[in-house]
Every structure is written in C-alpha cells, then in structure tokens.
C-alpha cells in the first residue's frame, strides 16, 4: 500500500479579497468607537456606506478618504449628542447600530 509523504511548508502570502459592504460598515463603526486613528483598507463604497459615514460624522467621528481607503479618528466611545437628524436611507445595518 502506498503512503505518499506530504511535506508541509510554511508559506507567506497576502490575499486581497473584494470589499464587503457589511464588513466595511462594521469596520467603520468599530473604528469610530475606538481611541485614536484606524486605517480601513479596501472598503466597499456604496450608497449605504456613504449614509453611514455621514451619520458617524454627526456623532463626532472624523472620517477622511485616503488612497488606501479611509482614516477614521475614533471617539473613544464618547458619542456626541448633537441633536442633528441622521438620515440612513434604507441602510438596515447602520440603523441597527446607530439606534
């Protein structure tokens, strides 16, 4: 009976997967709540993403586009109560997180 030996070697590689609207929104929300600056790469831009960015800015986060994606300066969990209306369109993910 043959028992071929399979040698396993370590490999170092980088995989870039297409952006996901859902993951982009969760990354933006997490970064907005964090302390300091976060770089979000390969974000998927969609109408819902734009609505969420607008809402997070009204709550005190700074979100700036850069070549690689976005730099988000978080609020450290201190959400601003500005009294501004936040329009999210039909963005269910943002609605769940921001209400």
DORO-638523 format. One record per residue: residue number from 0; x, y, z of N, C-alpha, C in turn; residue in one letter. Coordinates in pm, 1 decimal, decimal comma. Example, Ala and Ser with C-alpha at 12.3 -4.5 7.8 and 13.67 -1.06 7.14 Angstrom:
BEGIN
+-----+----------+----------+----------+----------+----------+----------+----------+----------+----------+------+
: pos :   n.east :  n.north :     n.up :  ca.east : ca.north :    ca.up :   c.east :  c.north :     c.up : code :
+-----+----------+----------+----------+----------+----------+----------+----------+----------+----------+------+
:   0 :   1319,0 :   -569,0 :    780,0 :   1230,0 :   -450,0 :    780,0 :   1320,0 :   -330,0 :    780,0 :    A :
:   1 :   1285,0 :   -225,0 :    708,0 :   1367,0 :   -106,0 :    714,0 :   1290,0 :      3,0 :    787,0 :    S :
+-----+----------+----------+----------+----------+----------+----------+----------+----------+----------+------+
This chain:
BEGIN
+-----+----------+----------+----------+----------+----------+----------+----------+----------+----------+------+
: pos :   n.east :  n.north :     n.up :  ca.east : ca.north :    ca.up :   c.east :  c.north :     c.up : code :
+-----+----------+----------+----------+----------+----------+----------+----------+----------+----------+------+
:   0 :     85,0 :   -117,9 :      0,0 :      0,0 :      0,0 :      0,0 :     89,6 :    124,2 :      0,0 :    X :
:   1 :     55,8 :    217,8 :    -82,7 :    134,7 :    339,3 :    -93,1 :     92,6 :    440,0 :     12,6 :    X :
:   2 :    187,8 :    494,8 :     78,8 :    165,6 :    602,9 :    174,8 :    255,3 :    719,1 :    135,0 :    X :
:   3 :    212,0 :    799,0 :     39,8 :    298,9 :    909,1 :     -1,7 :    313,3 :   1009,8 :    111,9 :    X :
:   4 :    432,0 :   1056,9 :    128,5 :    458,6 :   1155,1 :    232,6 :    433,5 :   1294,0 :    175,5 :    X :
:   5 :    356,0 :   1368,6 :    247,2 :    326,3 :   1505,3 :    205,3 :    404,3 :   1598,1 :    296,1 :    X :
:   6 :    490,1 :   1676,1 :    236,2 :    569,0 :   1771,4 :    314,1 :    495,7 :   1904,8 :    317,1 :    X :
:   7 :    478,3 :   1953,5 :    435,7 :    409,3 :   2080,6 :    454,6 :    514,6 :   2187,5 :    475,9 :    X :
:   8 :    505,1 :   2292,2 :    396,5 :    599,3 :   2402,6 :    407,2 :    524,0 :   2528,4 :    448,1 :    X :
:   9 :    593,0 :   2610,7 :    521,9 :    535,0 :   2739,6 :    558,8 :    533,1 :   2828,1 :    435,0 :    X :
:  10 :    427,3 :   2903,3 :    422,4 :    418,0 :   2997,8 :    311,6 :    374,2 :   3132,9 :    365,9 :    X :
:  11 :    427,6 :   3235,3 :    308,7 :    388,7 :   3370,4 :    346,0 :    326,6 :   3433,4 :    222,2 :    X :
:  12 :    203,4 :   3475,8 :    236,7 :    133,9 :   3532,1 :    121,4 :     35,9 :   3638,6 :    167,5 :    X :
:  13 :     -4,2 :   3719,0 :     75,7 :   -105,6 :   3820,2 :    101,6 :   -221,6 :   3794,2 :      7,6 :    X :
:  14 :   -340,0 :   3795,0 :     63,7 :   -459,9 :   3774,0 :    -16,1 :   -546,8 :   3897,9 :     -2,4 :    X :
:  15 :   -585,9 :   3953,6 :   -114,7 :   -676,4 :   4067,6 :   -112,5 :   -810,7 :   4022,7 :   -167,9 :    X :
:  16 :   -909,9 :   4026,1 :    -81,4 :  -1044,3 :   3985,4 :   -123,2 :  -1125,4 :   4110,1 :   -157,1 :    X :
:  17 :  -1226,1 :   4095,8 :   -239,7 :  -1309,6 :   4211,8 :   -272,0 :  -1375,2 :   4268,0 :   -146,1 :    X :
:  18 :  -1397,9 :   4397,4 :   -146,1 :  -1461,9 :   4461,0 :    -32,7 :  -1603,3 :   4410,0 :    -10,5 :    X :
:  19 :  -1648,3 :   4420,1 :    112,4 :  -1783,0 :   4378,9 :    150,2 :  -1851,6 :   4498,5 :    214,6 :    X :
:  20 :  -1972,3 :   4529,0 :    169,6 :  -2045,8 :   4641,7 :    227,7 :  -2068,7 :   4619,8 :    376,3 :    X :
:  21 :  -2108,4 :   4500,5 :    413,7 :  -2136,2 :   4469,5 :    553,4 :  -2010,5 :   4483,0 :    639,1 :    X :
:  22 :  -1899,3 :   4425,9 :    592,3 :  -1774,9 :   4434,9 :    669,2 :  -1721,0 :   4577,3 :    671,7 :    X :
:  23 :  -1737,5 :   4650,7 :    562,0 :  -1695,0 :   4790,5 :    558,9 :  -1769,5 :   4870,3 :    665,0 :    X :
:  24 :  -1900,3 :   4850,6 :    674,6 :  -1978,6 :   4925,3 :    773,0 :  -1940,0 :   4887,6 :    915,9 :    X :
:  25 :  -1917,8 :   4760,4 :    941,1 :  -1878,2 :   4717,9 :   1075,5 :  -1740,1 :   4772,1 :   1111,7 :    X :
:  26 :  -1649,5 :   4776,0 :   1014,8 :  -1516,4 :   4832,6 :   1039,3 :  -1526,4 :   4981,8 :   1069,0 :    X :
:  27 :  -1609,3 :   5053,6 :    994,5 :  -1626,9 :   5196,9 :   1019,2 :  -1683,5 :   5222,9 :   1158,2 :    X :
:  28 :  -1782,3 :   5145,7 :   1198,7 :  -1843,3 :   5163,1 :   1331,0 :  -1742,3 :   5131,4 :   1440,4 :    X :
:  29 :  -1669,0 :   5022,7 :   1425,3 :  -1567,6 :   4985,7 :   1525,1 :  -1460,8 :   5093,4 :   1536,0 :    X :
:  30 :  -1414,0 :   5143,2 :   1422,1 :  -1311,1 :   5246,9 :   1422,3 :  -1364,1 :   5376,3 :   1483,3 :    X :
:  31 :  -1491,0 :   5408,6 :   1458,4 :  -1549,9 :   5530,6 :   1513,8 :  -1561,0 :   5523,8 :   1665,6 :    X :
:  32 :  -1575,6 :   5404,7 :   1720,4 :  -1585,4 :   5388,6 :   1865,8 :  -1449,1 :   5374,8 :   1933,5 :    X :
:  33 :  -1345,6 :   5347,6 :   1856,1 :  -1212,2 :   5323,0 :   1911,5 :  -1142,8 :   5453,2 :   1949,7 :    X :
:  34 :  -1035,0 :   5439,4 :   2026,2 :   -945,3 :   5551,8 :   2054,5 :   -846,5 :   5564,7 :   1939,5 :    X :
:  35 :   -810,9 :   5685,2 :   1903,6 :   -706,1 :   5705,8 :   1805,0 :   -752,7 :   5687,7 :   1662,2 :    X :
:  36 :   -652,1 :   5665,2 :   1575,1 :   -679,4 :   5656,6 :   1431,7 :   -675,2 :   5512,8 :   1383,9 :    X :
:  37 :   -763,5 :   5482,0 :   1289,9 :   -769,4 :   5349,8 :   1226,8 :   -766,5 :   5369,3 :   1076,2 :    X :
:  38 :   -694,7 :   5280,5 :   1007,1 :   -693,4 :   5280,7 :    861,5 :   -777,3 :   5163,5 :    813,6 :    X :
:  39 :   -877,7 :   5192,0 :    734,4 :   -962,6 :   5087,5 :    677,3 :   -929,0 :   5078,0 :    529,2 :    X :
:  40 :   -876,3 :   4963,2 :    490,3 :   -835,7 :   4941,5 :    351,0 :   -940,9 :   4860,1 :    276,4 :    X :
:  41 :   -945,4 :   4879,0 :    146,8 :  -1031,1 :   4800,6 :     56,8 :  -1179,0 :   4808,7 :     95,1 :    X :
:  42 :  -1219,8 :   4925,8 :    140,9 :  -1360,5 :   4945,5 :    176,4 :  -1445,9 :   4942,5 :     49,9 :    X :
:  43 :  -1565,1 :   4889,0 :     63,3 :  -1658,2 :   4887,9 :    -49,0 :  -1746,5 :   5011,9 :    -38,7 :    X :
:  44 :  -1733,9 :   5099,8 :   -135,2 :  -1816,7 :   5219,9 :   -136,1 :  -1951,1 :   5188,5 :   -200,5 :    X :
:  45 :  -2054,6 :   5222,8 :   -129,2 :  -2191,4 :   5204,7 :   -176,2 :  -2274,3 :   5316,5 :   -113,4 :    X :
:  46 :  -2395,4 :   5332,3 :   -158,9 :  -2482,8 :   5435,0 :   -102,6 :  -2496,7 :   5417,3 :     48,8 :    X :
:  47 :  -2514,7 :   5294,0 :     94,4 :  -2527,6 :   5268,1 :    238,1 :  -2401,4 :   5308,9 :    313,5 :    X :
:  48 :  -2285,1 :   5285,4 :    254,5 :  -2158,7 :   5323,7 :    318,1 :  -2153,1 :   5475,3 :    334,2 :    X :
:  49 :  -2193,8 :   5547,5 :    232,3 :  -2193,2 :   5693,9 :    238,8 :  -2289,7 :   5745,4 :    345,5 :    X :
:  50 :  -2408,0 :   5684,9 :    355,6 :  -2502,5 :   5725,0 :    460,0 :  -2442,8 :   5701,4 :    598,8 :    X :
:  51 :  -2379,9 :   5587,3 :    617,7 :  -2320,5 :   5556,9 :    747,7 :  -2209,6 :   5655,5 :    781,4 :    X :
:  52 :  -2123,8 :   5685,7 :    685,6 :  -2015,7 :   5781,7 :    709,8 :  -2073,5 :   5915,9 :    753,0 :    X :
:  53 :  -2177,5 :   5961,4 :    685,6 :  -2242,2 :   6087,0 :    724,6 :  -2296,4 :   6081,8 :    866,2 :    X :
:  54 :  -2358,2 :   5970,1 :    902,4 :  -2411,6 :   5954,4 :   1037,5 :  -2302,5 :   5951,9 :   1143,1 :    X :
:  55 :  -2194,9 :   5879,7 :   1116,1 :  -2085,1 :   5871,7 :   1212,9 :  -2018,1 :   6006,9 :   1232,2 :    X :
:  56 :  -2008,2 :   6084,6 :   1126,3 :  -1951,2 :   6219,2 :   1138,7 :  -2039,3 :   6306,2 :   1228,5 :    X :
:  57 :  -2171,2 :   6293,5 :   1215,3 :  -2261,7 :   6371,6 :   1300,2 :  -2253,1 :   6328,8 :   1446,2 :    X :
:  58 :  -2202,0 :   6208,5 :   1470,6 :  -2186,2 :   6159,2 :   1607,9 :  -2045,9 :   6184,2 :   1662,1 :    X :
:  59 :  -1963,3 :   6257,5 :   1586,9 :  -1834,1 :   6300,5 :   1638,6 :  -1711,5 :   6233,4 :   1580,6 :    X :
:  60 :  -1727,4 :   6134,1 :   1495,8 :  -1610,8 :   6067,5 :   1436,7 :  -1559,0 :   6150,4 :   1319,3 :    X :
:  61 :  -1429,2 :   6143,8 :   1297,9 :  -1368,2 :   6206,3 :   1181,0 :  -1334,0 :   6095,2 :   1082,7 :    X :
:  62 :  -1382,8 :   6105,3 :    960,2 :  -1358,6 :   6002,8 :    858,4 :  -1310,5 :   6073,2 :    732,8 :    X :
:  63 :  -1186,4 :   6043,0 :    694,9 :  -1126,2 :   6107,4 :    578,9 :  -1085,5 :   6003,8 :    475,8 :    X :
:  64 :  -1120,2 :   6024,5 :    349,0 :  -1074,8 :   5932,1 :    245,0 :   -925,6 :   5950,8 :    219,0 :    X :
:  65 :   -854,8 :   5840,9 :    200,3 :   -713,9 :   5840,2 :    161,9 :   -699,8 :   5740,7 :     47,0 :    X :
:  66 :   -582,6 :   5736,7 :    -13,6 :   -561,9 :   5649,7 :   -130,1 :   -595,2 :   5503,8 :   -100,4 :    X :
:  67 :   -560,4 :   5455,5 :     19,6 :   -581,2 :   5314,0 :     53,6 :   -721,9 :   5283,4 :    102,4 :    X :
:  68 :   -798,5 :   5386,2 :    138,7 :   -931,8 :   5362,6 :    194,7 :   -978,6 :   5482,0 :    275,9 :    X :
:  69 :   -988,5 :   5462,9 :    408,2 :  -1032,4 :   5569,0 :    498,5 :   -945,5 :   5571,5 :    623,2 :    X :
:  70 :   -921,2 :   5691,9 :    673,9 :   -863,6 :   5707,7 :    806,9 :   -976,5 :   5757,6 :    895,8 :    X :
:  71 :  -1002,1 :   5682,0 :   1001,5 :  -1108,5 :   5716,0 :   1095,4 :  -1044,5 :   5753,5 :   1228,2 :    X :
:  72 :  -1075,8 :   5872,3 :   1277,6 :  -1033,5 :   5912,1 :   1411,7 :  -1152,3 :   5887,8 :   1502,6 :    X :
:  73 :  -1135,1 :   5791,1 :   1592,0 :  -1244,9 :   5747,0 :   1676,2 :  -1277,9 :   5841,8 :   1789,1 :    X :
:  74 :  -1390,2 :   5816,0 :   1850,3 :  -1440,6 :   5899,6 :   1959,4 :  -1403,3 :   5844,4 :   2096,4 :    X :
:  75 :  -1338,9 :   5729,2 :   2099,4 :  -1308,2 :   5666,7 :   2227,8 :  -1434,5 :   5627,0 :   2302,4 :    X :
:  76 :  -1540,7 :   5604,3 :   2228,0 :  -1667,6 :   5564,3 :   2289,0 :  -1753,1 :   5681,0 :   2334,0 :    X :
:  77 :  -1701,4 :   5802,8 :   2321,5 :  -1775,6 :   5922,3 :   2362,8 :  -1855,5 :   5974,4 :   2243,7 :    X :
:  78 :  -1976,0 :   5923,9 :   2227,8 :  -2061,5 :   5962,4 :   2116,1 :  -2120,0 :   6100,7 :   2142,4 :    X :
:  79 :  -2107,4 :   6189,5 :   2044,8 :  -2160,5 :   6325,3 :   2058,3 :  -2312,7 :   6323,4 :   2045,0 :    X :
:  80 :  -2379,0 :   6397,8 :   2130,6 :  -2524,8 :   6412,8 :   2123,0 :  -2553,0 :   6550,2 :   2063,1 :    X :
:  81 :  -2548,5 :   6557,1 :   1931,3 :  -2559,2 :   6685,6 :   1863,0 :  -2702,2 :   6729,7 :   1838,5 :    X :
:  82 :  -2795,9 :   6637,9 :   1844,9 :  -2933,9 :   6672,1 :   1815,0 :  -2962,5 :   6678,5 :   1665,9 :    X :
:  83 :  -2860,1 :   6654,9 :   1583,0 :  -2880,0 :   6654,1 :   1438,2 :  -2954,1 :   6528,2 :   1395,5 :    X :
:  84 :  -3041,0 :   6544,4 :   1297,8 :  -3108,4 :   6429,0 :   1239,9 :  -3007,9 :   6352,2 :   1154,4 :    X :
:  85 :  -3011,8 :   6220,2 :   1164,2 :  -2921,9 :   6135,1 :   1086,2 :  -3006,0 :   6056,8 :    987,0 :    X :
:  86 :  -2980,8 :   6080,9 :    858,5 :  -3054,7 :   6010,6 :    753,9 :  -2972,6 :   5891,0 :    708,1 :    X :
:  87 :  -3031,3 :   5772,0 :    713,8 :  -2961,0 :   5649,7 :    677,1 :  -3021,9 :   5579,7 :    556,4 :    X :
:  88 :  -3121,1 :   5640,5 :    493,7 :  -3184,9 :   5576,4 :    379,2 :  -3244,6 :   5442,5 :    419,8 :    X :
:  89 :  -3221,9 :   5341,1 :    339,3 :  -3268,5 :   5205,2 :    369,8 :  -3156,2 :   5118,2 :    424,6 :    X :
:  90 :  -3059,6 :   5179,5 :    490,7 :  -2942,2 :   5108,6 :    540,8 :  -2974,6 :   5037,8 :    672,7 :    X :
:  91 :  -3014,4 :   4912,5 :    663,1 :  -3053,0 :   4836,2 :    781,7 :  -2939,0 :   4813,5 :    878,6 :    X :
:  92 :  -2817,8 :   4790,2 :    827,6 :  -2702,4 :   4768,0 :    915,8 :  -2676,6 :   4891,8 :    999,7 :    X :
:  93 :  -2670,7 :   5008,1 :    936,5 :  -2646,3 :   5132,4 :   1010,2 :  -2759,4 :   5161,1 :   1107,7 :    X :
:  94 :  -2881,5 :   5135,6 :   1066,5 :  -2996,4 :   5159,1 :   1153,6 :  -2986,3 :   5076,6 :   1281,0 :    X :
:  95 :  -2948,0 :   4951,4 :   1267,9 :  -2935,3 :   4864,9 :   1386,3 :  -2825,6 :   4914,7 :   1479,8 :    X :
:  96 :  -2713,6 :   4958,4 :   1424,2 :  -2602,1 :   5000,1 :   1508,9 :  -2619,5 :   5139,5 :   1567,6 :    X :
:  97 :  -2682,9 :   5229,8 :   1495,4 :  -2687,5 :   5369,3 :   1539,4 :  -2814,0 :   5407,0 :   1614,9 :    X :
:  98 :  -2902,9 :   5310,2 :   1640,7 :  -3023,1 :   5344,1 :   1717,6 :  -3026,2 :   5266,3 :   1846,7 :    X :
+-----+----------+----------+----------+----------+----------+----------+----------+----------+----------+------+
